[in-house]
C-alpha cells in the first residue's frame, strides 16, 4: 500500500512540475550540450538568492522568466574541492540571459556581457578560484536606449523577460581544451565526395597546472628558462550514425601558449556521403581529440550533417535547391513562450513542440524574437526540420538602423550566431530583418556590414522579409526574400498583387510569403467574420494557393503558437489585451482548426470544408439616433429663439462685433451658451467615436495609438473603450466639454498677465462660441460610419475636415481673446503660439529622447501610408 501511495504521489508531483514548473535538465541533456568525456559539468539550475538592492534577499529557483525591468541580482555558493579547482580550467556557460550581465566570482568582477538569449561562455580566472566554497553573483539588467526601442516598439513585439531565462552550467575543462569548431562542406561535381574543412579552436588556461617540468640545462650547465609554449597534437575520427568508423585523420601538431587560442585547420573527405535533408536527417559523428605526448587531454563530439544549399535565379521559376533538388518552404514561426513558464521552456516542451510541428508537415521553423535553445536546435537536426534564425530587427526605422549602437549590437549577435549555430545541419538561413523600409538606399550600410560577416564565416542562405508596398527592393547580397503584410489587412487581392509584383522586381530571386491573422479564440462565426477561427483558416488556405500560383518558393505561417506581447492589442478585443492569438495552437498547446487546415495543405491533402457563416459588421444605431436628436435640437434653437439665431450669425459672419458684445458685458444667455457647448461636445463625440470604432480592427490605427499614447495602461483603457462605441461617445463628449471649461480657465489666467479685467463667465462664453465651427460636423457625423464602410479611402477627407474646424476654432479663440483683452491681436497670437508650442513641444521632445518618436513617425509614413 505504501509503495502504491508513493508511486501515485511521485506521479502527481511530476505532473504538477510538468504543467506548472520548470523541469531540470537530465544528465543526457547536459551531455548533449557539452559532448565531452573529459569535462566536468554541473547544472547550476535550482536554488539561488535574488535581490533588487543587494540588501533584501529572497529564495528563487533558476532559470525562470523575470517580468520586472528592474536590475536583478542573483547569488549562490558553489563548492569546488581543492584538487578540482586546480586540475581544470573553469567556465560558466550561459544558455540564455536577457539582456546584460555582470559576473562576479568570490566578489571579484570577471566580466560584463550582453546576452540577448544567445549562449555564451565566461572564463573564470584561476586567480579568483579557491578550493572549497566559492560564491557566484550575477547582476542582470534589461536592455536600454535604442536597443530596447527596436525590441519593443513594434506592434507584435514579444513580451520582454529579463534575468536567467535558460540554464547556467559550470564547466570544468582540461587546461587545454577545444573551445570552438567551424565546419564548412563542399562537394565535387556529382556530389560523390563531401569535402569537410574544419577550423578547431583550441584554448589554453595556465599550462603550469598540466605537469611539473624537470629543469632543463644547456651545454654549460645553465638552467634554460621555459618558453611557456607547449606542443600538442589533434586528430579527428568520423563515425557513421550507427557507430561504424569511417575515417581517422592523421594527428596534426600545433603549439599553444598559456591563456591563448590556437586555430588548427583539419580537412577530410567523406566518399558517397549520406546527405542530410528533412526526409533523411542523417548525422555523422566527429570525435575531435587533443593529445599531449600521446596522452588524451581533451575530446569533443560533434554531430554534423552534410548538405548543399544553392539558389537558382530565374524570372519565371526561381528555386531553392537542397542537395540539388528543388525545395519549397513549408514553415511556421516559433516563439519561445508557454503558459505558466513564459520564455523558460523545459526540454519536454521542446520535444512536444517539435513532434507537433513534424506532424503538421512543416519542414522549416523560423525562430522569432529570440535565438533558439541549443537543445531545440539539436532536435531540429535529428528530426529533419530546417531553421531560419532571426536577427532582432523588426519593423525598425532607418534612422535607428543606422545608429552605431544598433549596428554594433547586431554585428556582435551575428558573430555569436555563427559561432553557436552554424555547425548544425538544420540551420538553413539567417533572416537579417523583417519589416524594414525599402524605399531608398539608406538601409544599405546596415545590410552590407551584416551580409559581409555572414558571407565571410558561413555558407547558409541570407534572407530578409520585406513589407507590402515597395516597388524597388535592395537585393544585393541576399539569396532569398520574404514578403509580409505589415498592416495585417489580410486582403487576398492585395496579397496576390503584391506577391506577383515582388516576384517580377527582384531579379529572379526566390520569394516566399509570411502570413497569418489574429483571431478571437472562441469565435466560430464562420469565415465571413474576420476575427473567427474559420477566417484564419480561410485566409491561410487561400494565401497558400496564391503563393503556389505565382511560383513562390514557399509559405511561412507567421506563428505556430500564441504568445504574450509587449504591447497591448486593439484589433481583437480579447480578454487578455497582451495575448497574440495568431497561433495554430494556444499557449497551452491546444490545437485549433487552423492546425488541421495547415496540416492538410502542407501534406497535399484535401482542402478542409470551412463554414462561411453570415456575419455582418454592426453599426452603432445610437449614433444616428443621437445625431438626429441633436440636429432637431439645433433647428429648434435657431427657429425658436431669435436672439440665438442672431448670435449664431454674428459669431460666424461678424465675429469682431460679437466678441465686443461679450467684452462690453452685453447679455448673452448662459443657458443657450451651455446648450451650444453641449451640442458641440456631443457632435465631436459622435464624429470621433465613429472614426475610432470603424478603425477598431486596423493595425494602422493601432500603430498610431502606440506612438501617441506612452502608457500601456492608458492604451488598454482606450482600446477597451473603442469596442464600446456608445461609452466612447459619452466620454469624448465629456472630455470635449471639460476642455472648453479648461480653455476658459486658461484665458482667465492669461487675463492676469495682460492685466485685463474679465470675468470667468465671459471666458466660458468665449470658449464655447469660438468652437462654433465644430457644429458643421453634425450632419456628417450622423452617417460617417456608413460613408467609411462604403469608401474607406475618404477617411483623409474627414480627418482634414476635423483638423480644419479645429484650426478655425483656435484662430477664433485667439482673435476673440484679443478683443476681450482689448490688446493688439498679434500679441495674443504670439503668446498663444508660444503656449501651444510649449504644450506640445515639451512632451514631444521628452518622447523623442525616450522613444525616437520622429523616426517611428517616419516609419509609419513609409510603411503604413505607402
Secondary structure, DSSP 4 states (H G I P E B T S, - for coil): -HHHHHHHHHHHHHHHHHHHSPPPPPHHHHHHHS--SS-EEEE--EEEEEESSSSS-EEEEES--B---S-EEEEEEEEE-HHHHHHSEEEEEES-EESEEEEEETTEEEEEEE-TT--EEEEEPGGG--SEEEEEEEEEE---HHHHHHHHSSTTPBPPPBEE-S-EEEEEE-SEEEEEEEEEEEE-TTSSEEEEEEEEEEEE--GGGT-PPPPEE-TTSPEEPP-SEEEEEEEEEEE-TTS-EEEEPPPEEEEEETT-EEEEEEEEEEET----BTTB---EEEEEEEEETTEEEEEEEEEE----EEEE--TTT-EEEETTEEE-EEEEEE---BTTTBT---HHHHHHHHHHHHHHT--EEEE-SSPPPHHHHHHHHHHT-EEEEE-S-BS--HHHHTSHHHHHHHHHHHHHHHHHHTT-TTEEEEEEEES---SSSTTHHHHHHHHHHHHHH--SEEEEEEETT-S----TT-SEEEEE-TT----HHHHHHHHHHHHHHTTT-EEEEEE-----TT--S-TTSTTSHHHHHHHHHHHHHHHHHTT-SEEEES-SB-EEBSS---TT--SSTTEE--SSB-TT--B-HHHHHHHHHHTT-PPPP-----------HHHHHHHHHHHHHHHHHHHH-HHHHHHHHHHHH-HHHHHHHHHTT----HHHHHHHHHHHHHHHHHHHHHHHHHTTT-HHHHHHHHHH---HHHHHHHHHHHTSHHHHHHHHHHHHHHHHHHHHHHHHHHHHHHT----HHHHHHHHHHHGGGGGGGHHHHHHHHHHHHH-GGGHHHHHHHHHHHHHHHHHHHHHHHHHHHTS-HHHHHHHHHHHHHHHHHHHHHHHHHHH-HHHHHHHHHHHTT-
